[in-house]
């Protein structure tokens, strides 16, 4: 499905000067979003070692697992075991995805301090992913988010299908902003704007993010989450940086993929992101060599090479 079929909006010209952030927080999603689509179950011990290596490489946020029902995502059925075996590094945040009130109970019992909820911008996807309509998803998330905030947790709200939907095509910018504002109103402290099927282009990214800001959402509360299906993830990230976004989701070694798009090549690789940030002079705090070593190690466990171009280049040199 290309941009013509999706009807993606053209870039809105801006007179604002380009001011890139001085530093970027990399939100590592490899252990959760990256591994959840693996067909062969990765042992809990390997996941725990993966988490330890990522933290040691300097990543400040490592999304750890998800408290979804095992039959929904068998790869993450060992969430409790992984959290029990995790040695938390000082200064590192370890968010966990929770789908509902039961998931929040488990997160609280496990001593989790950061959670995320996974909302969507389209009716079709919420029906397939949550068995609820677009508006009904908020009925489910509202008590979860509000209770989590009361318990002192930080809550992130994911907005999937923010740039295109395989069933509905183009997704209206105003519709995405409306979903985001509702998540913020119920207590989410950050929004992660997701290009779930990897169809976004830089102009579309800039338009959507500037629309959020024009609607009164501080850019500091926005993060971006890109898939590289059409090779646009880095370009889209740069567009987001130009708007002032300073939190970027990425997956070590480019782990992950999208079951809804053919030829999807997974999440933006953390190594590729770090390489670009280095070139731009933007601080990130990550040891690239240690990260490449970690992704190469994980690729060995998965039985295939990393798709990250930077991992391939540096591991071959």
Secondary structure, 3 states (H helix, E strand, C coil): CCHHHHCCCCCCCCCCCCCCCCECEEEECHHHHHCCCCCCCCCHHHHHHHHHHHHHCCCCEECCEECCCCCCCHHHCCHHHHHHHCCCCCCCECCEECCCHHHHHHHHHCCCCEEEEEEECCHHHHHHHHCCCCCHHHHHHHHHHHHHHHCCCEEEEEEECCCCECCCECCCHHHHHHHHHHHHHHCCCEEEEEECCCCCCHHHHHHHHHHHHHCCCCHHHEEEEEECCCCCHHHHHHHHHHHCCCEEEEEHHHCCCCCCCCCCCCECEHHHHHHHHHHHCCECCCCHHHHHHHHHHHHHHHCCCCCCHHHHHHHHC
